[in-house]
Amino acid sequence: MRTSVSLFFLTTAFLVPVAAGSALATELPKEGSYDYTACWSGVSNAITFSKTDTASSYEMTGTILSNPSGGMFDKNSFRCVGMNASLEGKFTGSAVCESLDVDGDKRLSNYSLASDGSLTREIVAGTGKYEGMTMTGTVHPLGSFPVVKAGTFQDCNHQTGTYKLK
């Protein structure tokens, strides 16, 4: 169960499209690139029915630091709620994530993980400067970290890619 849960956490939290920091608040370029590290922690509630049938729900919160400091998405916060299941060895998962920048502008994204491992990200909505934003990118896991308390998790990843504004 831990492997499948970790896979979705790594994949999800690490395509979370988050908003830009105050250094970029006045005027964002209509398109550009991003490079950041995202770290998060959370709690999960699991059902372990058998080795091939498990499910869990989770909530996590995290932060973003851009590379270099002051770049796109620097010092943003996010939270996600989601659910994972492994039924007869076939894994699925979904999550909805909200991000917040230092100016109060938000993003809302929906993620779905199919049993073949493919991830679909849909940017549902944005407020302020993020209305109509699209993103593409890659995620490189940096963890996994030891579980400090049963029912919790924590991890980080490195993300790079491009964005376009409306």
C-alpha positions in Angstrom: 0.0 0.0 0.0 2.8 2.4 0.9 4.3 2.1 -2.6 1.1 2.9 -4.4 0.3 5.8 -2.1 3.8 7.2 -2.4 3.6 7.0 -6.2 0.5 9.1 -6.3 1.8 11.6 -3.7 5.0 11.9 -5.8 3.1 12.4 -9.0 0.4 14.6 -7.7 2.3 16.9 -5.5 4.6 17.6 -7.8 2.6 18.7 -10.7 0.6 21.0 -8.5 0.5 24.2 -10.5 1.0 26.9 -8.0 0.9 30.7 -8.2 3.8 33.1 -8.5 5.4 35.0 -5.6 5.4 38.7 -4.8 8.6 39.4 -6.8 6.5 38.6 -9.9 3.2 40.2 -8.7 3.2 43.3 -10.8 3.4 41.8 -14.3 4.1 38.2 -15.3 5.4 37.5 -18.7 2.7 35.9 -20.9 4.8 32.7 -21.2 8.0 31.4 -19.6 9.6 28.6 -17.6 9.7 27.5 -14.0 12.1 25.5 -11.9 11.2 24.7 -8.2 11.3 22.3 -5.4 8.0 21.3 -3.7 7.9 19.7 -0.3 4.8 18.5 1.6 3.4 16.5 4.5 0.1 15.1 5.3 -2.1 12.5 6.9 -3.8 9.5 5.4 -6.6 7.1 6.4 -6.1 3.7 4.9 -8.1 0.5 4.4 -5.9 -2.6 3.9 -8.4 -5.3 2.9 -5.8 -7.6 1.4 -2.4 -7.5 -0.5 -4.2 -6.6 -3.7 -7.2 -4.5 -2.3 -6.4 -1.3 -0.5 -7.6 2.3 -0.4 -6.8 5.5 1.3 -7.8 9.1 1.5 -5.4 11.9 2.4 -4.9 15.6 2.9 -1.5 17.3 2.5 -0.1 20.8 2.6 3.2 22.0 1.2 5.4 24.9 0.1 7.4 25.8 -3.0 10.8 27.4 -3.4 12.0 28.4 -6.8 15.4 28.0 -8.3 16.7 30.7 -8.3 15.1 32.4 -5.4 12.5 35.0 -6.4 11.5 33.1 -9.6 8.2 31.8 -10.8 6.1 30.1 -8.1 8.5 31.1 -5.3 7.2 30.9 -1.7 3.8 29.5 -2.6 1.7 27.3 -0.4 -0.7 24.5 -1.5 -3.1 21.9 -0.1 -4.5 18.8 -1.7 -7.2 16.3 -0.8 -7.3 12.9 -2.6 -8.1 9.3 -2.7 -6.1 6.2 -3.9 -7.2 2.6 -4.5 -5.5 -0.6 -5.5 -8.2 -3.0 -6.5 -7.0 -6.5 -7.6 -3.6 -4.9 -8.2 -4.9 -2.1 -10.4 -4.0 1.3 -9.0 -6.0 4.5 -9.5 -5.9 7.8 -7.7 -7.3 11.3 -7.9 -6.7 14.6 -6.1 -7.8 18.2 -6.1 -5.2 20.8 -5.2 -5.5 24.5 -4.3 -2.5 26.8 -4.4 -2.0 30.3 -3.0 0.6 33.0 -3.8 1.7 35.8 -1.5 -0.7 38.2 -3.3 -3.7 36.0 -2.5 -4.2 34.7 -6.1 -5.2 31.1 -6.3 -5.1 28.0 -8.6 -7.3 24.9 -8.5 -6.2 21.7 -10.3 -7.6 18.2 -10.7 -5.4 15.2 -11.0 -6.2 11.6 -12.1 -3.8 8.7 -12.1 -4.7 5.7 -14.2 -3.7 2.1 -13.6 -1.1 2.4 -16.4 0.7 5.1 -14.4 -0.3 8.0 -16.6 -1.3 11.2 -14.9 -3.8 13.7 -16.2 -3.8 17.2 -14.9 -6.6 19.6 -15.5 -6.3 23.2 -14.4 -9.8 23.9 -13.3 -9.7 27.6 -12.3 -7.5 30.5 -11.4 -8.0 33.8 -9.8 -6.4 37.1 -10.5 -3.3 36.8 -12.7 -3.7 33.0 -13.1 -7.0 33.0 -15.0 -6.5 30.9 -18.1 -3.0 29.7 -17.2 -1.7 26.4 -18.7 1.4 24.5 -17.7 3.5 21.5 -18.9 6.5 20.0 -17.1 8.4 17.2 -15.6 8.6 16.0 -12.0 11.7 14.4 -10.4 11.0 12.7 -7.0 13.5 13.6 -4.3 12.3 11.2 -1.5 10.9 9.1 0.0 11.4 10.1 3.6 10.9 7.9 6.6 7.4 7.9 8.2 7.8 9.7 11.5 4.3 8.8 12.7 1.9 6.1 11.5 -0.7 7.6 9.1 1.5 10.5 8.0 3.8 11.1 5.1 6.2 13.7 3.8 8.2 14.1 0.6 9.7 16.5 -1.9 10.2 16.7 -5.7 11.9 19.0 -8.2 9.7 20.3 -11.1 10.6 22.2 -14.3 8.5 23.2 -17.2 6.8 26.0 -19.0 3.6 28.1 -18.6 1.4 30.3 -20.7 -1.0 32.9 -19.6 -4.2 33.9 -21.3 
